[in-house]
Amino acid sequence: MDPTQLILLGIGTLLSIFAASYLFIGESHLFYTANSVYIGGMVALGVFSLYKSLLSSAFTPIGQGRVTLIIPVIIGLLSFARLTKARWLARFPIAILSGLGIGIMFGLIIRSQILSVITMTVNDVIVGSPDRISAVLMFVGIISVLTYFLYSARISKYVYSPTGSLRHVMKFGRLCLMASFGYLSGYIAVISYSNVANFIVVVLSRYVEALFGG
């Protein structure tokens, strides 16, 4: 590791410590310094990445004769009209992006996040994967969680009323939700602590290799 990389590694380590100081001493000049450097660096990186993207996907192909790409470039530039008096021009790129995004993603989202999940759940119950008890518990948990989110005026009286016939299903769904949230929080905490520990080990090992030439 050359001296430049060692210095940059030290600066990055100090900024990480400054950012983590918020957990122990709250808002301070150390935290503000790390926050400002991070935001400034991300903005600079974003501008540079945007320039490279426009250069490779728009300006260079236009220079090579693909003049039809001028149309999306003009539509993108209209987004900056919000900074001028002709603010209404910025509605066109937003409308085009929203329409194309919804049209393209709607079918994919329905198929990947709804239909595939329903198909997988039904197949697991039929096949008994990973086992019969787990498959049945998963199916019952999904149905009870869906019952918990029934907010219809016609149906909610059966769910949220003290004498409703589905109130026990709703309570079981709430327990399933709390269990899933607890598991997710614990999993994220374990992964975060593991990443922090690995980061500390890597940083210390690099410092040792740089200082002692190991």
Secondary structure, DSSP 8 states (H G I E B T S, - for coil): --HHHHHHHHHHHHHHHHHHTHHHH-S-HHHHHHHHHHHHHHHHHHHHHHHHHHIIIIIHHHHTT-GGGHHHHHHHHGGGGGGSS-GGGGHHHHHHHHHHHHHHHHHHHIIIIIIHHHHHHHHHHHHTSS-HHHHHHHHHHHHHHHHHT---TTTHHHHTSTT-TTHHHHHHHHHHHHHHHHHHHHHHHHHHHHHHHHHHHHHHHHHHHHHH--
